[in-house]
Each structure stands twice: as structure tokens, then as C-alpha cells.
Amino acid sequence: MLQQTTVKAVAPYYRRFVERFPTLDSLAQAPLREVLAAWSGLGYYRRARSLHAAARVVRARHGGRMPASRDALLALPGIGRYTAGAILSLAFGRREPVVDGNVARVLSRLLLVRDDPRSSAAQERLWGAAAALVKASAVSPGDLNQALMELGATVCTPAAPACGACPVSAACAARAAGLQETIPVARRRRKTVRLRRTLALVRRDGRLLMRRREETGLMDGLWEFPEVAVGAGSARNGEPRIALGRRLMTLLHTITYRRIEVRIHEGRLLREPRGPAYRWATPKTARRLPTSSLVRKTLDRLGALPRDDLSRD
């Protein structure tokens, strides 16, 4: 959950998730739709799919117990070099290194690594340094790795590092060179793409029409309100035809580098939907489906609208 997401954002999701799936076995046995529903709103849904798939592999191949072998861990869906090192050091006490963004920043400054920390040359040097530290340390390897991560998160921060509070500042080559603010080199940000979507709220007997997304590589299989391509041709077979009414709200939604202006209109069916990709759901049921945070934002805003806005079909 913490991959590409802050602790503050993750904390409530984590608590709810482990209450719903307290053991690896309970996660492995759960249908994927329930796992995605528990993850809904957190984003990067590939992580949830990989976590679920890994739990099933562990249950099927390893008797329901996480393997303590690096090769076996790396063979699990969603587990790479960093996650394997974290599991081995924190859970099994193995002298294995970890290099996440925080650790990479700490080591880049300590060693004055001028290359982009994501480059192959820098990665080789940083992982080598992390391995040397954990092998030479007299303390628990898990404690050392967590200390490095915490140092980067709270003291050796990307901007305005608190060098005066750093326990290893005397050994920091970047600080000695006056380069602690510029190392590691800033990552070139991907250019923001601005998009616009038009969604329709189609109501019937207190329920809302919902559509399951296709496999496109973005929020695959999640439920959302049907999109209407304004100015496009006729809908394909099985898709509903929807006439747009007045606009109810406009929401701004962000997915990685995409900034999306979402216009949500009342909708009226001109042709009924067919097939399993569509369903009718009450607002309460919709909140239990695997959805993006956009659906939850919309439902929250709907609850704040005057009753007259909610009573028309």
C-alpha cells in the first residue's frame, strides 16, 4: 500500500483491509472483487491484484506460509528486489538490504552520488552500499533498514533536509560539499495531460446505472458511472444510449500525471444496456463495489445536493 502512496493516505485503508483480511489465508480465499472493493479509492489497483495473486500462490505452493527464500519471494506476483529485501530483513531477520526512495536519497547524499538514483549505475552503487551497511551492522538488519527509511522520511527529506538533527551528518559528503539540497538530482516530471470526461447519472427506482471498465490498463474492472462521448456516433451493440440532461456537478480528478475534469450530468436511457458490464446499484451498494475514488466523490456530492436534484428521473 505504501508504494507510491503516503502513510497518511494509507493508514485508514490499511486498518480496514487487515480487519477484513486478517490472515494470508483469508485474503487468498476472498474473491478478487472483494479485495478490489476494500482497496477502492487508494489507487494503483495493480498492487491489490498482485497482493491477492501472491497470497493465492503462497497458499497453493508454500502451505500458506510466506517463503523465507529470496528466489521464492521474487517469483511471487508484485514482489521485486525492494519488497523481497524488506520481507527478509523485517520478518525473518536476514541481512538483506532495501533501497526505496528514502534510502536512495540518504545514501546518495552520504556518498555524493551525482547520477540519477534511478539509473543503472546509481542503482548498482546504492544497493551495494546498502548491502555493505546491513552486513556490517551489529543491530537487527530489520531495525537498520527501517531506520534508514525513517531517516529519509523525517530528516533527510527531499527539500530542506534537517542536517542539524541528522545523526550521520558528519559523514555526509553532500553536506560537506554544500550540495545536500541538490542531491539526488531532481527527477524530470512527466508532462501533465489534461482530459475531460462526461459521465451520466441514470436513476431508476432509487438505483444508479453503473458500468464495469474494460481491460485497458487503467482501473481495469472497476465500476463507474457510464461515460457519454459527447459528439460521438451511435453506441455499440450492448451499450446503452443515453441522453444527457442538466449538469449536476463538475469534479477534478487526478490519476498520476492525468488531470481530469469530470462533468456529471443527469442521464435518460434511450436504449437499455445489455450484458454483464452493466448493473443497477443503490448508492449504498455502489460504495461496496470495487470503484475508483471518483465514484465515492460523486456519491458524497450527491448526498449534499437538494432533494429536488435527486428526485428526478
N, C-alpha and C positions, 0 to 999 in steps of 0.2 A: 504493500500500500504506500510505503514511503518513497518508492521510486517515482521521481518527478512530481512529488506532492509533499506539501509541508506537514509537519507534525500537527500543527493547529487544525488543519483541514482534515487530517486523517483520524484524529483521536476519537470523535464520536462514531465514525464508521467502524473503527476497529472494535470498540466496545460492543456495538450491536452485532458485528459479524461473529465475534467469538462467543457471544451469548447464543446466537443462532446455530453456530457450528463449533461446539466446544472441543471436539476431537477431530483428528485427521479422518477417522472412520466416518463420522457424521458428515463431514464435507464430501468425502468420496461417494457416499451413498446418495447425496442430495442431487436432484435434477439440476442441470445447468441453469435453467430458467430461474430457480430459486436463488442460486448463487449470484446471478446477474442482478436479480431484484435487490438482494442485500447490498450489492455494490453500487446500485443506481445512484447517480449524482456525483460519484467520485472520479469518473472519467478514466481514460486509458483502459478500456474494458478488456483488452488483450491480457492484461495482468490477471484479471479474475478467471478468464478462460484457462490460462496457463496454470494458475493455482489449483483449480478444480481438476484439470487433467493430471497434474503432478500427484495430487492426492490419490487419484484412481490408480496411477501407475505404482505408487508406493504400496497401496493396498494389495494390488494384484501380484507384484513381483517381489516385494520385500516384507510381506507379512504384516503390513500396516505400520511398520516402524521406519522412520527416516534412516536411510543408509549413512554410515559414517565414512564412506569411501568417496574421495574426490571424483573419480571417474563415474561412479554410480549417481552422484548428485548432478554432475554435468549432463548426464543422459536424461534428466527429468525435464519436462517442458517448463520453460520460463526461468531456468536456473543457469546462470552464467558464472564467470570467474569470481565476480564480487560476491554474489549470493552464496556460492559454494564456500568461499572463504569465511563469510560471516557465520554460516551454519556450523562449519567445522570448528571454528575458534570459540564461538559463543556457547554452542550447545554441547560440543564434545571436547573442548579444551585442547584442540590440536593447534600446533604452532603454524598456522596458516595466515597469510596476510590478507588485508582487504584494502582496496583503493576505490572509494567513492569520490564524489565531487569535493567533499570537505577534506578528506585525507589528501587528495591530489593537490589541493590548494596549500595545505600545511607543508607538505613535502616539497612542493615547487618553490616555496619561499625559503624553507630551510636550506635547500640545496642550490638555490638560484637557477632553477630550470627555466630557461628563457623560451623554450619551444611551447607550442600549443599543447596543453596536457592531454589532449585527445589524439595527438599524433602518435604514430607507432614508436618513434624514437623516445618520446617523453614517457609513453606508457611503459616501455621496457625499463627505463631508468626508475620510474616511480614504483613499479611493482617490485623491482629488485631491492630498492631501499626499504620498502615496507616489509619484505621478506627478511631482510637482514635485521631490522628492528625487532620483529617478533621472535626471531630465533635467538637473539642476544638478550632478550628481556628476561629478568628474573621474576616478573609478575605474571599473572594469568594472561595468556595470549588474548582471551576474550576481553579482559579488562583493558589491555593495552589498545586493542583495536577500537573499543568503544571510546576510550579517552582521546584517541586521535580524531575520531569522528566528531566528538563533542567539542574538542578544541577548535576545530574548523567551523563548527556551527555557532559557537558562542563568543569566541575570542578572535581567532584568525579569520575574520569574516571577509567577504568579497570587497566591501568598501569600508574604509576607516577601521582597519584592524586595531584591536586594543593591545598594542605591543607592550605597554607598561604592565599589563596584567598577565602576560604570557609567560609560562614557566620555562620556556626554551628560547626566549628572545635573544639571550646572549649568544646562542649558537646559530642564529638566523642570518644566513648570507644575504638574503634580500634586504633585511633591515640594515645590515652593515653597509650595503651599497645604496641605501635610501630608495630602494625600489619596491618596498612592500605594498605600495598602492597600485603598482602596475604589473606585478607578477602574481598569478599567472596571466598571460595575455588574454585580453577580453575576447570572448567568443563572438564571432560575427553572427548577428541576429538574422534569422530568416525574414525576408520582407513580408510585412503584413498583407494578407489578402482580405479584401472587404467583399462580403457577399450579402445577398438579400434573399430571404425565403418568405413565401406566403403560405400560411397554414390555415386550415379551415376547422372551426369547431362546429361539428354537426351533432345536434342533440335530438334524442328520441326517448321519450318516457324516462327522463332523468338520467339517461346514459349518453356517453360520448362515443363517437366513431373513432377507432384507433387503427393504426396500420403498423405492421411489423416491417422494419427496414430490411432491405435485401443485403446480400453479402457483397459489400462494396469496399471493405477495408476500413470503414469509418462507422463506429457504433453498430456493427453488424448484429442483426437480430433483435435490436431494441424496439420497443413500441413507442410510437409517437402519433401526433395528430396528422391526418393526411395533408400532404403538400399539394398545392394547386399551382401549376406552372402558368402564370398569367401570360396570355397571348399565345400559348402553345396550341397545338392541334387537338384533336379528339383523344379521349383516354383510350388506352389499350383494353383488350378484352379482359374482363375480370376486375378492372379498376372502376371505381365509381366515377360518375360525372357529377361535379359539384359546382353549383352557382354561388358565387361569393356575395355576401351581404356587407353590412357596415363593418368597419374595422373596430374591434373591441380593444385592442392594445397593441403596442409595439415594444418588443423586448430586445435587448442587446445581449448576445450570447457569444462566448469565446470558446473556441476549440483550438488549442495550441496556437498556431500563427494565424488562424482564421478569426476575423471579427464579423459576426453575422448579425444583420438587422432582421429581426423576425417580426413580420406583420401578421397578426392573428385576426381573422375575420369570422363573422358568422357564416355558416355554410348551409346550403339547402341541397339535398340529394336530387339529382335529375335521373340518375341511374344507380341501382343498388350494387354494392360491391359483391364479388363472389370469390370464394376461396379462403384458405386458412390465414392469409396475410391480413385479414380484416376481422375486427371483433368490436362489439359494443361493451362498454365498461362504465360502471358508475365512477364518480370521482374517487371514492374510497378504494374501489378495486384497482383503478388506474395507478394509485400510489403504491400498490403491492406488486405491480408488474415491473419487469426489467425495463427501465426507461432512462433517458438522459435527464440531467437536471433541468432542461428546458421544459419538460412536461410538468415537473414539480413547480417551477416558477409560474407557469401558466395557471395551474390549479390554485396556487396561492393568490394570484391576482384575481382569478375568477371569484374566489371567496370574498374579495374586498369590493367587488362590483355591486351596484344597486340591484335589488331583486328584479326590477323590470328588465335589466340586461340579461338575466338568467332565465327568464320565463318564456322567452320567445323561441319558436321553432322555425 
